[in-house]
């Protein structure tokens, strides 16, 4: 608390407000990286999880994860009684 009489707190000055505006402008690469990086990492984790689940747990070739016929067969198994 080294504030003298008549001195204003730094947060009340215009200089600090201008610095805050400048700081927020410099953060766009970080925000852009987060917006792009998070969905990409989620997609790759989904693919790796499918490959591990189908290949290791299911004892099937992991390459069948990328085959559309696999998912058509799963869909037919799940919704066979509804038609």
N, CA, C and O atoms as a CHARMM CRD file, in Angstrom:
* protein
*
  332
    1    1 UNK  N      0.84200  -1.17200   0.00000 PROA 1      0.00000
    2    1 UNK  CA     0.00000   0.00000   0.00000 PROA 1      0.00000
    3    1 UNK  C      0.88900   1.23700   0.00000 PROA 1      0.00000
    4    1 UNK  O      0.89100   2.00300   0.96300 PROA 1      0.00000
    5    2 UNK  N      1.60500   1.42300  -1.02200 PROA 2      0.00000
    6    2 UNK  CA     2.54400   2.52000  -1.13300 PROA 2      0.00000
    7    2 UNK  C      1.93600   3.66700  -1.91700 PROA 2      0.00000
    8    2 UNK  O      2.65200   4.37700  -2.62300 PROA 2      0.00000
    9    3 UNK  N      0.63700   3.86100  -1.80900 PROA 3      0.00000
   10    3 UNK  CA    -0.03900   4.92400  -2.53700 PROA 3      0.00000
   11    3 UNK  C      0.02700   6.21400  -1.73600 PROA 3      0.00000
   12    3 UNK  O     -0.33700   6.23800  -0.56000 PROA 3      0.00000
   13    4 UNK  N      0.49200   7.28900  -2.37200 PROA 4      0.00000
   14    4 UNK  CA     0.53900   8.59100  -1.70400 PROA 4      0.00000
   15    4 UNK  C     -0.79900   9.28600  -1.81700 PROA 4      0.00000
   16    4 UNK  O     -1.70900   8.81100  -2.49700 PROA 4      0.00000
   17    5 UNK  N     -0.90900  10.43100  -1.13500 PROA 5      0.00000
   18    5 UNK  CA    -2.15800  11.17600  -1.17900 PROA 5      0.00000
   19    5 UNK  C     -2.37100  11.74300  -2.57000 PROA 5      0.00000
   20    5 UNK  O     -1.44600  12.26000  -3.19800 PROA 5      0.00000
   21    6 UNK  N     -3.59000  11.63900  -3.03400 PROA 6      0.00000
   22    6 UNK  CA    -3.94100  12.22900  -4.30400 PROA 6      0.00000
   23    6 UNK  C     -3.58900  11.36800  -5.50700 PROA 6      0.00000
   24    6 UNK  O     -3.94500  11.71900  -6.63100 PROA 6      0.00000
   25    7 UNK  N     -2.90900  10.26800  -5.30500 PROA 7      0.00000
   26    7 UNK  CA    -2.58400   9.39400  -6.42700 PROA 7      0.00000
   27    7 UNK  C     -3.72300   8.41900  -6.64400 PROA 7      0.00000
   28    7 UNK  O     -4.32000   7.89600  -5.70300 PROA 7      0.00000
   29    8 UNK  N     -4.00300   8.19300  -7.92000 PROA 8      0.00000
   30    8 UNK  CA    -5.07500   7.28300  -8.25900 PROA 8      0.00000
   31    8 UNK  C     -4.51800   5.87500  -8.42100 PROA 8      0.00000
   32    8 UNK  O     -3.33500   5.67700  -8.69400 PROA 8      0.00000
   33    9 UNK  N     -5.39400   4.92100  -8.24700 PROA 9      0.00000
   34    9 UNK  CA    -4.98300   3.54500  -8.45500 PROA 9      0.00000
   35    9 UNK  C     -4.69000   3.33300  -9.94000 PROA 9      0.00000
   36    9 UNK  O     -5.35400   3.93700 -10.78200 PROA 9      0.00000
   37   10 UNK  N     -3.73500   2.51000 -10.27300 PROA 10     0.00000
   38   10 UNK  CA    -3.38400   2.31400 -11.68100 PROA 10     0.00000
   39   10 UNK  C     -4.53200   1.79500 -12.52900 PROA 10     0.00000
   40   10 UNK  O     -4.58500   2.08100 -13.72600 PROA 10     0.00000
   41   11 UNK  N     -5.44600   1.04500 -11.94500 PROA 11     0.00000
   42   11 UNK  CA    -6.53300   0.48600 -12.74500 PROA 11     0.00000
   43   11 UNK  C     -7.52400   1.55000 -13.18400 PROA 11     0.00000
   44   11 UNK  O     -8.33600   1.30600 -14.07600 PROA 11     0.00000
   45   12 UNK  N     -7.46900   2.73700 -12.56500 PROA 12     0.00000
   46   12 UNK  CA    -8.40300   3.79600 -12.90600 PROA 12     0.00000
   47   12 UNK  C     -7.88500   4.71200 -14.01300 PROA 12     0.00000
   48   12 UNK  O     -8.63300   5.56500 -14.49100 PROA 12     0.00000
   49   13 UNK  N     -6.67400   4.56700 -14.42000 PROA 13     0.00000
   50   13 UNK  CA    -6.10700   5.48000 -15.40600 PROA 13     0.00000
   51   13 UNK  C     -6.39700   5.00400 -16.82000 PROA 13     0.00000
   52   13 UNK  O     -6.66800   3.82500 -17.04900 PROA 13     0.00000
   53   14 UNK  N     -6.33700   5.92800 -17.75800 PROA 14     0.00000
   54   14 UNK  CA    -6.58500   5.59600 -19.15500 PROA 14     0.00000
   55   14 UNK  C     -5.43800   4.77700 -19.73400 PROA 14     0.00000
   56   14 UNK  O     -5.64700   3.96700 -20.63700 PROA 14     0.00000
   57   15 UNK  N     -4.23800   4.98300 -19.22400 PROA 15     0.00000
   58   15 UNK  CA    -3.07900   4.26100 -19.74700 PROA 15     0.00000
   59   15 UNK  C     -3.24800   2.75400 -19.57100 PROA 15     0.00000
   60   15 UNK  O     -2.93200   1.97600 -20.47100 PROA 15     0.00000
   61   16 UNK  N     -3.73900   2.36000 -18.43000 PROA 16     0.00000
   62   16 UNK  CA    -3.93000   0.93800 -18.17200 PROA 16     0.00000
   63   16 UNK  C     -5.03300   0.39700 -19.07400 PROA 16     0.00000
   64   16 UNK  O     -4.92600  -0.72300 -19.57300 PROA 16     0.00000
   65   17 UNK  N     -6.07600   1.16600 -19.28800 PROA 17     0.00000
   66   17 UNK  CA    -7.16600   0.72300 -20.16500 PROA 17     0.00000
   67   17 UNK  C     -6.65600   0.54200 -21.58900 PROA 17     0.00000
   68   17 UNK  O     -7.05100  -0.40400 -22.27100 PROA 17     0.00000
   69   18 UNK  N     -5.78100   1.43900 -22.04900 PROA 18     0.00000
   70   18 UNK  CA    -5.21900   1.30200 -23.38300 PROA 18     0.00000
   71   18 UNK  C     -4.30900   0.08800 -23.47000 PROA 18     0.00000
   72   18 UNK  O     -4.30700  -0.60700 -24.48600 PROA 18     0.00000
   73   19 UNK  N     -3.54200  -0.17900 -22.43500 PROA 19     0.00000
   74   19 UNK  CA    -2.67300  -1.35100 -22.42900 PROA 19     0.00000
   75   19 UNK  C     -3.49700  -2.63400 -22.46600 PROA 19     0.00000
   76   19 UNK  O     -3.10700  -3.60500 -23.11500 PROA 19     0.00000
   77   20 UNK  N     -4.63300  -2.64200 -21.77400 PROA 20     0.00000
   78   20 UNK  CA    -5.48600  -3.82200 -21.78200 PROA 20     0.00000
   79   20 UNK  C     -6.04200  -4.06900 -23.17800 PROA 20     0.00000
   80   20 UNK  O     -6.16200  -5.21800 -23.60300 PROA 20     0.00000
   81   21 UNK  N     -6.37900  -3.00500 -23.89100 PROA 21     0.00000
   82   21 UNK  CA    -6.87100  -3.17000 -25.25600 PROA 21     0.00000
   83   21 UNK  C     -5.78400  -3.73000 -26.15800 PROA 21     0.00000
   84   21 UNK  O     -6.05400  -4.57900 -27.00800 PROA 21     0.00000
   85   22 UNK  N     -4.58100  -3.27100 -25.98100 PROA 22     0.00000
   86   22 UNK  CA    -3.47400  -3.76100 -26.79700 PROA 22     0.00000
   87   22 UNK  C     -3.20400  -5.22800 -26.47700 PROA 22     0.00000
   88   22 UNK  O     -2.97100  -6.02800 -27.38300 PROA 22     0.00000
   89   23 UNK  N     -3.23300  -5.57900 -25.21100 PROA 23     0.00000
   90   23 UNK  CA    -3.00400  -6.97000 -24.81500 PROA 23     0.00000
   91   23 UNK  C     -4.04600  -7.89700 -25.41300 PROA 23     0.00000
   92   23 UNK  O     -3.70900  -8.99200 -25.86200 PROA 23     0.00000
   93   24 UNK  N     -5.29700  -7.48200 -25.42900 PROA 24     0.00000
   94   24 UNK  CA    -6.33900  -8.35500 -25.97100 PROA 24     0.00000
   95   24 UNK  C     -6.16700  -8.53000 -27.47100 PROA 24     0.00000
   96   24 UNK  O     -6.58100  -9.55600 -28.01000 PROA 24     0.00000
   97   25 UNK  N     -5.58100  -7.58000 -28.15300 PROA 25     0.00000
   98   25 UNK  CA    -5.33300  -7.70600 -29.57200 PROA 25     0.00000
   99   25 UNK  C     -4.20500  -8.65800 -29.89500 PROA 25     0.00000
  100   25 UNK  O     -4.17200  -9.21300 -30.99300 PROA 25     0.00000
  101   26 UNK  N     -3.29600  -8.86100 -28.99100 PROA 26     0.00000
  102   26 UNK  CA    -2.16000  -9.74400 -29.22200 PROA 26     0.00000
  103   26 UNK  C     -2.49800 -11.20400 -28.94000 PROA 26     0.00000
  104   26 UNK  O     -1.68900 -12.08800 -29.21700 PROA 26     0.00000
  105   27 UNK  N     -3.65900 -11.46100 -28.40300 PROA 27     0.00000
  106   27 UNK  CA    -4.01100 -12.82900 -28.01700 PROA 27     0.00000
  107   27 UNK  C     -4.67700 -13.60600 -29.13400 PROA 27     0.00000
  108   27 UNK  O     -4.97500 -14.78400 -28.93700 PROA 27     0.00000
  109   28 UNK  N     -4.93000 -13.01600 -30.30000 PROA 28     0.00000
  110   28 UNK  CA    -5.65700 -13.71600 -31.34900 PROA 28     0.00000
  111   28 UNK  C     -4.93500 -14.95800 -31.85400 PROA 28     0.00000
  112   28 UNK  O     -5.61700 -15.91900 -32.21200 PROA 28     0.00000
  113   29 UNK  N     -3.59200 -15.01200 -31.90900 PROA 29     0.00000
  114   29 UNK  CA    -2.98000 -16.28300 -32.33200 PROA 29     0.00000
  115   29 UNK  C     -3.23700 -17.42100 -31.34700 PROA 29     0.00000
  116   29 UNK  O     -3.39600 -18.57400 -31.74600 PROA 29     0.00000
  117   30 UNK  N     -3.27500 -17.09000 -30.07100 PROA 30     0.00000
  118   30 UNK  CA    -3.52700 -18.11100 -29.05200 PROA 30     0.00000
  119   30 UNK  C     -4.96300 -18.62000 -29.17400 PROA 30     0.00000
  120   30 UNK  O     -5.20500 -19.82400 -29.09300 PROA 30     0.00000
  121   31 UNK  N     -5.90100 -17.71800 -29.36600 PROA 31     0.00000
  122   31 UNK  CA    -7.29800 -18.10700 -29.50900 PROA 31     0.00000
  123   31 UNK  C     -7.48300 -18.92300 -30.78400 PROA 31     0.00000
  124   31 UNK  O     -8.19200 -19.92900 -30.77600 PROA 31     0.00000
  125   32 UNK  N     -6.85900 -18.50300 -31.86800 PROA 32     0.00000
  126   32 UNK  CA    -6.95600 -19.23200 -33.12600 PROA 32     0.00000
  127   32 UNK  C     -6.36000 -20.62600 -32.99800 PROA 32     0.00000
  128   32 UNK  O     -6.91500 -21.59200 -33.52300 PROA 32     0.00000
  129   33 UNK  N     -5.23600 -20.73500 -32.30600 PROA 33     0.00000
  130   33 UNK  CA    -4.61200 -22.04100 -32.10100 PROA 33     0.00000
  131   33 UNK  C     -5.52600 -22.95700 -31.28900 PROA 33     0.00000
  132   33 UNK  O     -5.64500 -24.14400 -31.59300 PROA 33     0.00000
  133   34 UNK  N     -6.16200 -22.41500 -30.27200 PROA 34     0.00000
  134   34 UNK  CA    -7.06900 -23.22300 -29.45800 PROA 34     0.00000
  135   34 UNK  C     -8.28100 -23.66300 -30.26800 PROA 34     0.00000
  136   34 UNK  O     -8.71800 -24.81000 -30.16600 PROA 34     0.00000
  137   35 UNK  N     -8.82100 -22.75800 -31.06800 PROA 35     0.00000
  138   35 UNK  CA   -10.01600 -23.07700 -31.84900 PROA 35     0.00000
  139   35 UNK  C     -9.70300 -24.14700 -32.88900 PROA 35     0.00000
  140   35 UNK  O    -10.54200 -25.00700 -33.15800 PROA 35     0.00000
  141   36 UNK  N     -8.52600 -24.10900 -33.46800 PROA 36     0.00000
  142   36 UNK  CA    -8.16500 -25.10000 -34.47800 PROA 36     0.00000
  143   36 UNK  C     -7.58400 -26.37000 -33.87300 PROA 36     0.00000
  144   36 UNK  O     -7.84700 -27.46700 -34.36400 PROA 36     0.00000
  145   37 UNK  N     -6.80300 -26.23300 -32.82100 PROA 37     0.00000
  146   37 UNK  CA    -6.08600 -27.37100 -32.26100 PROA 37     0.00000
  147   37 UNK  C     -7.00700 -28.31900 -31.49700 PROA 37     0.00000
  148   37 UNK  O     -6.85400 -29.53700 -31.59100 PROA 37     0.00000
  149   38 UNK  N     -7.93900 -27.78600 -30.75800 PROA 38     0.00000
  150   38 UNK  CA    -8.81100 -28.64000 -29.93500 PROA 38     0.00000
  151   38 UNK  C     -9.65700 -29.58800 -30.79200 PROA 38     0.00000
  152   38 UNK  O     -9.67900 -30.78200 -30.49600 PROA 38     0.00000
  153   39 UNK  N    -10.35300 -29.12400 -31.83700 PROA 39     0.00000
  154   39 UNK  CA   -11.11400 -30.09000 -32.64900 PROA 39     0.00000
  155   39 UNK  C    -10.22600 -31.10800 -33.36500 PROA 39     0.00000
  156   39 UNK  O    -10.61300 -32.26600 -33.52200 PROA 39     0.00000
  157   40 UNK  N     -9.04300 -30.68300 -33.79500 PROA 40     0.00000
  158   40 UNK  CA    -8.13700 -31.61900 -34.46500 PROA 40     0.00000
  159   40 UNK  C     -7.67700 -32.69900 -33.49500 PROA 40     0.00000
  160   40 UNK  O     -7.64800 -33.87700 -33.85100 PROA 40     0.00000
  161   41 UNK  N     -7.31900 -32.31400 -32.28100 PROA 41     0.00000
  162   41 UNK  CA    -6.90400 -33.30600 -31.27900 PROA 41     0.00000
  163   41 UNK  C     -8.05400 -34.22800 -30.89700 PROA 41     0.00000
  164   41 UNK  O     -7.84800 -35.42400 -30.69000 PROA 41     0.00000
  165   42 UNK  N     -9.25000 -33.68600 -30.80200 PROA 42     0.00000
  166   42 UNK  CA   -10.41200 -34.52100 -30.49100 PROA 42     0.00000
  167   42 UNK  C    -10.67500 -35.53700 -31.60000 PROA 42     0.00000
  168   42 UNK  O    -10.99200 -36.69300 -31.31700 PROA 42     0.00000
  169   43 UNK  N    -10.54700 -35.11600 -32.85900 PROA 43     0.00000
  170   43 UNK  CA   -10.75600 -36.02700 -33.97100 PROA 43     0.00000
  171   43 UNK  C     -9.72700 -37.15300 -33.95900 PROA 43     0.00000
  172   43 UNK  O    -10.08000 -38.32000 -34.12500 PROA 43     0.00000
  173   44 UNK  N     -8.44300 -36.80200 -33.76100 PROA 44     0.00000
  174   44 UNK  CA    -7.41300 -37.83500 -33.74800 PROA 44     0.00000
  175   44 UNK  C     -7.56200 -38.77600 -32.55100 PROA 44     0.00000
  176   44 UNK  O     -7.27800 -39.96900 -32.66400 PROA 44     0.00000
  177   45 UNK  N     -8.00000 -38.25500 -31.41900 PROA 45     0.00000
  178   45 UNK  CA    -8.21200 -39.13600 -30.27100 PROA 45     0.00000
  179   45 UNK  C     -9.39900 -40.07400 -30.52200 PROA 45     0.00000
  180   45 UNK  O     -9.39000 -41.21800 -30.06800 PROA 45     0.00000
  181   46 UNK  N    -10.41000 -39.59700 -31.23700 PROA 46     0.00000
  182   46 UNK  CA   -11.53300 -40.46000 -31.60300 PROA 46     0.00000
  183   46 UNK  C    -11.07300 -41.58700 -32.52100 PROA 46     0.00000
  184   46 UNK  O    -11.44100 -42.74400 -32.32000 PROA 46     0.00000
  185   47 UNK  N    -10.27000 -41.25100 -33.52700 PROA 47     0.00000
  186   47 UNK  CA    -9.79300 -42.26100 -34.46800 PROA 47     0.00000
  187   47 UNK  C     -8.90700 -43.27800 -33.75700 PROA 47     0.00000
  188   47 UNK  O     -9.04600 -44.48100 -33.98000 PROA 47     0.00000
  189   48 UNK  N     -7.99900 -42.81000 -32.90500 PROA 48     0.00000
  190   48 UNK  CA    -7.12200 -43.73300 -32.17600 PROA 48     0.00000
  191   48 UNK  C     -7.93600 -44.60900 -31.23800 PROA 48     0.00000
  192   48 UNK  O     -7.66400 -45.80300 -31.11000 PROA 48     0.00000
  193   49 UNK  N     -8.93400 -44.02500 -30.57800 PROA 49     0.00000
  194   49 UNK  CA    -9.79400 -44.81200 -29.69500 PROA 49     0.00000
  195   49 UNK  C    -10.58900 -45.86500 -30.43600 PROA 49     0.00000
  196   49 UNK  O    -10.75400 -46.98200 -29.94600 PROA 49     0.00000
  197   50 UNK  N    -11.08400 -45.51700 -31.61600 PROA 50     0.00000
  198   50 UNK  CA   -11.80300 -46.50800 -32.43000 PROA 50     0.00000
  199   50 UNK  C    -10.87300 -47.63300 -32.86500 PROA 50     0.00000
  200   50 UNK  O    -11.25500 -48.80300 -32.84800 PROA 50     0.00000
  201   51 UNK  N     -9.65800 -47.28000 -33.25300 PROA 51     0.00000
  202   51 UNK  CA    -8.71100 -48.30200 -33.69200 PROA 51     0.00000
  203   51 UNK  C     -8.32200 -49.22600 -32.54900 PROA 51     0.00000
  204   51 UNK  O     -8.22800 -50.43800 -32.74300 PROA 51     0.00000
  205   52 UNK  N     -8.09700 -48.68100 -31.37700 PROA 52     0.00000
  206   52 UNK  CA    -7.74400 -49.51200 -30.22100 PROA 52     0.00000
  207   52 UNK  C     -8.93300 -50.38400 -29.81700 PROA 52     0.00000
  208   52 UNK  O     -8.77800 -51.57800 -29.56100 PROA 52     0.00000
  209   53 UNK  N    -10.11300 -49.78200 -29.76100 PROA 53     0.00000
  210   53 UNK  CA   -11.29400 -50.55100 -29.37100 PROA 53     0.00000
  211   53 UNK  C    -11.63800 -51.64900 -30.35300 PROA 53     0.00000
  212   53 UNK  O    -11.99000 -52.75900 -29.95200 PROA 53     0.00000
  213   54 UNK  N    -11.53800 -51.34900 -31.62900 PROA 54     0.00000
  214   54 UNK  CA   -11.90400 -52.34000 -32.63700 PROA 54     0.00000
  215   54 UNK  C    -10.80300 -53.36900 -32.83700 PROA 54     0.00000
  216   54 UNK  O    -11.07900 -54.55000 -33.04800 PROA 54     0.00000
  217   55 UNK  N     -9.54700 -52.91600 -32.76900 PROA 55     0.00000
  218   55 UNK  CA    -8.43100 -53.82500 -33.03700 PROA 55     0.00000
  219   55 UNK  C     -8.00400 -54.63800 -31.83700 PROA 55     0.00000
  220   55 UNK  O     -7.78100 -55.84300 -31.95700 PROA 55     0.00000
  221   56 UNK  N     -7.88300 -54.00400 -30.67600 PROA 56     0.00000
  222   56 UNK  CA    -7.37200 -54.70000 -29.48700 PROA 56     0.00000
  223   56 UNK  C     -8.50700 -55.40800 -28.75000 PROA 56     0.00000
  224   56 UNK  O     -8.42300 -56.60100 -28.46000 PROA 56     0.00000
  225   57 UNK  N     -9.55700 -54.66600 -28.45500 PROA 57     0.00000
  226   57 UNK  CA   -10.65800 -55.24600 -27.68300 PROA 57     0.00000
  227   57 UNK  C    -11.48500 -56.19500 -28.54000 PROA 57     0.00000
  228   57 UNK  O    -11.90000 -57.25200 -28.06400 PROA 57     0.00000
  229   58 UNK  N    -11.73200 -55.83400 -29.79800 PROA 58     0.00000
  230   58 UNK  CA   -12.57900 -56.64700 -30.65900 PROA 58     0.00000
  231   58 UNK  C    -11.85300 -57.71900 -31.42700 PROA 58     0.00000
  232   58 UNK  O    -12.49500 -58.50500 -32.12400 PROA 58     0.00000
  233   59 UNK  N    -10.54200 -57.78600 -31.33200 PROA 59     0.00000
  234   59 UNK  CA    -9.72300 -58.78700 -32.03700 PROA 59     0.00000
  235   59 UNK  C     -9.99700 -58.80500 -33.53800 PROA 59     0.00000
  236   59 UNK  O    -10.01800 -59.87100 -34.15500 PROA 59     0.00000
  237   60 UNK  N    -10.20200 -57.64200 -34.11900 PROA 60     0.00000
  238   60 UNK  CA   -10.40000 -57.49300 -35.56400 PROA 60     0.00000
  239   60 UNK  C     -9.26500 -56.63500 -36.11000 PROA 60     0.00000
  240   60 UNK  O     -8.57600 -55.97300 -35.33400 PROA 60     0.00000
  241   61 UNK  N     -9.05700 -56.63100 -37.40200 PROA 61     0.00000
  242   61 UNK  CA    -8.03400 -55.74700 -37.97300 PROA 61     0.00000
  243   61 UNK  C     -8.40300 -54.26900 -37.77300 PROA 61     0.00000
  244   61 UNK  O     -9.53800 -53.86900 -38.03100 PROA 61     0.00000
  245   62 UNK  N     -7.45900 -53.48400 -37.32400 PROA 62     0.00000
  246   62 UNK  CA    -7.72600 -52.06900 -37.04600 PROA 62     0.00000
  247   62 UNK  C     -8.07000 -51.28300 -38.30200 PROA 62     0.00000
  248   62 UNK  O     -8.70300 -50.23000 -38.21900 PROA 62     0.00000
  249   63 UNK  N     -7.66300 -51.77700 -39.45300 PROA 63     0.00000
  250   63 UNK  CA    -7.94300 -51.05400 -40.69200 PROA 63     0.00000
  251   63 UNK  C     -9.43400 -51.05600 -41.04200 PROA 63     0.00000
  252   63 UNK  O     -9.87800 -50.23800 -41.84700 PROA 63     0.00000
  253   64 UNK  N    -10.20700 -51.96500 -40.44800 PROA 64     0.00000
  254   64 UNK  CA   -11.64200 -52.00400 -40.71500 PROA 64     0.00000
  255   64 UNK  C    -12.38400 -50.82200 -40.09500 PROA 64     0.00000
  256   64 UNK  O    -13.56000 -50.60600 -40.38700 PROA 64     0.00000
  257   65 UNK  N    -11.70600 -50.06100 -39.24700 PROA 65     0.00000
  258   65 UNK  CA   -12.31300 -48.85800 -38.67500 PROA 65     0.00000
  259   65 UNK  C    -12.63300 -47.86000 -39.78200 PROA 65     0.00000
  260   65 UNK  O    -13.60400 -47.11100 -39.67600 PROA 65     0.00000
  261   66 UNK  N    -11.83100 -47.84300 -40.83900 PROA 66     0.00000
  262   66 UNK  CA   -12.00300 -46.88300 -41.91600 PROA 66     0.00000
  263   66 UNK  C    -12.94000 -47.38500 -43.02000 PROA 66     0.00000
  264   66 UNK  O    -13.12300 -46.70000 -44.02700 PROA 66     0.00000
  265   67 UNK  N    -13.52500 -48.54900 -42.84800 PROA 67     0.00000
  266   67 UNK  CA   -14.42400 -49.11800 -43.84500 PROA 67     0.00000
  267   67 UNK  C    -15.86000 -48.71000 -43.53400 PROA 67     0.00000
  268   67 UNK  O    -16.33700 -48.91300 -42.41700 PROA 67     0.00000
  269   68 UNK  N    -16.54400 -48.13900 -44.50900 PROA 68     0.00000
  270   68 UNK  CA   -17.91900 -47.69200 -44.31700 PROA 68     0.00000
  271   68 UNK  C    -18.87000 -48.86800 -44.08400 PROA 68     0.00000
  272   68 UNK  O    -19.87800 -48.71900 -43.39300 PROA 68     0.00000
  273   69 UNK  N    -18.56100 -50.01700 -44.64600 PROA 69     0.00000
  274   69 UNK  CA   -19.40200 -51.19300 -44.46100 PROA 69     0.00000
  275   69 UNK  C    -19.48900 -51.64200 -43.01200 PROA 69     0.00000
  276   69 UNK  O    -20.49300 -52.22200 -42.59800 PROA 69     0.00000
  277   70 UNK  N    -18.44500 -51.37900 -42.24200 PROA 70     0.00000
  278   70 UNK  CA   -18.45500 -51.72100 -40.81500 PROA 70     0.00000
  279   70 UNK  C    -19.56100 -50.97400 -40.09300 PROA 70     0.00000
  280   70 UNK  O    -20.28900 -51.55600 -39.28900 PROA 70     0.00000
  281   71 UNK  N    -19.68800 -49.68000 -40.37900 PROA 71     0.00000
  282   71 UNK  CA   -20.67600 -48.86100 -39.69400 PROA 71     0.00000
  283   71 UNK  C    -22.08700 -49.11500 -40.23700 PROA 71     0.00000
  284   71 UNK  O    -23.06300 -48.97100 -39.50100 PROA 71     0.00000
  285   72 UNK  N    -22.20100 -49.48200 -41.49200 PROA 72     0.00000
  286   72 UNK  CA   -23.50700 -49.86900 -42.02200 PROA 72     0.00000
  287   72 UNK  C    -23.99300 -51.15100 -41.35800 PROA 72     0.00000
  288   72 UNK  O    -25.18200 -51.29500 -41.07300 PROA 72     0.00000
  289   73 UNK  N    -23.08000 -52.07700 -41.11400 PROA 73     0.00000
  290   73 UNK  CA   -23.43500 -53.31500 -40.43200 PROA 73     0.00000
  291   73 UNK  C    -23.85700 -53.03800 -38.98500 PROA 73     0.00000
  292   73 UNK  O    -24.83400 -53.61300 -38.50500 PROA 73     0.00000
  293   74 UNK  N    -23.12600 -52.16000 -38.29000 PROA 74     0.00000
  294   74 UNK  CA   -23.50100 -51.80600 -36.91500 PROA 74     0.00000
  295   74 UNK  C    -24.86500 -51.13400 -36.88400 PROA 74     0.00000
  296   74 UNK  O    -25.67000 -51.41200 -35.99600 PROA 74     0.00000
  297   75 UNK  N    -25.13200 -50.26200 -37.83400 PROA 75     0.00000
  298   75 UNK  CA   -26.43300 -49.59300 -37.91300 PROA 75     0.00000
  299   75 UNK  C    -27.54700 -50.60900 -38.13300 PROA 75     0.00000
  300   75 UNK  O    -28.59800 -50.53600 -37.49600 PROA 75     0.00000
  301   76 UNK  N    -27.31300 -51.55100 -39.03200 PROA 76     0.00000
  302   76 UNK  CA   -28.31700 -52.59400 -39.29300 PROA 76     0.00000
  303   76 UNK  C    -28.56700 -53.44900 -38.05700 PROA 76     0.00000
  304   76 UNK  O    -29.70400 -53.84500 -37.80000 PROA 76     0.00000
  305   77 UNK  N    -27.52400 -53.73700 -37.29200 PROA 77     0.00000
  306   77 UNK  CA   -27.69700 -54.52100 -36.07200 PROA 77     0.00000
  307   77 UNK  C    -28.48800 -53.75500 -35.01800 PROA 77     0.00000
  308   77 UNK  O    -29.32800 -54.33300 -34.32900 PROA 77     0.00000
  309   78 UNK  N    -28.22100 -52.45600 -34.89000 PROA 78     0.00000
  310   78 UNK  CA   -28.88500 -51.67700 -33.86000 PROA 78     0.00000
  311   78 UNK  C    -30.36200 -51.40200 -34.18700 PROA 78     0.00000
  312   78 UNK  O    -31.21000 -51.42500 -33.29500 PROA 78     0.00000
  313   79 UNK  N    -30.65900 -51.14800 -35.44100 PROA 79     0.00000
  314   79 UNK  CA   -32.00200 -50.72900 -35.80900 PROA 79     0.00000
  315   79 UNK  C    -32.74900 -51.76600 -36.64300 PROA 79     0.00000
  316   79 UNK  O    -33.59000 -51.40300 -37.46500 PROA 79     0.00000
  317   80 UNK  N    -32.46000 -53.02600 -36.44700 PROA 80     0.00000
  318   80 UNK  CA   -33.10800 -54.09300 -37.21200 PROA 80     0.00000
  319   80 UNK  C    -34.57200 -54.25100 -36.81300 PROA 80     0.00000
  320   80 UNK  O    -35.39700 -54.57500 -37.66800 PROA 80     0.00000
  321   81 UNK  N    -34.92500 -54.03300 -35.54800 PROA 81     0.00000
  322   81 UNK  CA   -36.28600 -54.25100 -35.08300 PROA 81     0.00000
  323   81 UNK  C    -37.20000 -53.06300 -35.36300 PROA 81     0.00000
  324   81 UNK  O    -38.41800 -53.20000 -35.24400 PROA 81     0.00000
  325   82 UNK  N    -36.66700 -51.92200 -35.72300 PROA 82     0.00000
  326   82 UNK  CA   -37.49200 -50.72200 -35.88100 PROA 82     0.00000
  327   82 UNK  C    -38.14700 -50.62600 -37.24700 PROA 82     0.00000
  328   82 UNK  O    -39.05700 -49.81500 -37.42000 PROA 82     0.00000
  329   83 UNK  N    -37.73300 -51.40700 -38.20800 PROA 83     0.00000
  330   83 UNK  CA   -38.28900 -51.29600 -39.56300 PROA 83     0.00000
  331   83 UNK  C    -39.42900 -52.24100 -39.78500 PROA 83     0.00000
  332   83 UNK  O    -40.00500 -52.27000 -40.87300 PROA 83     0.00000
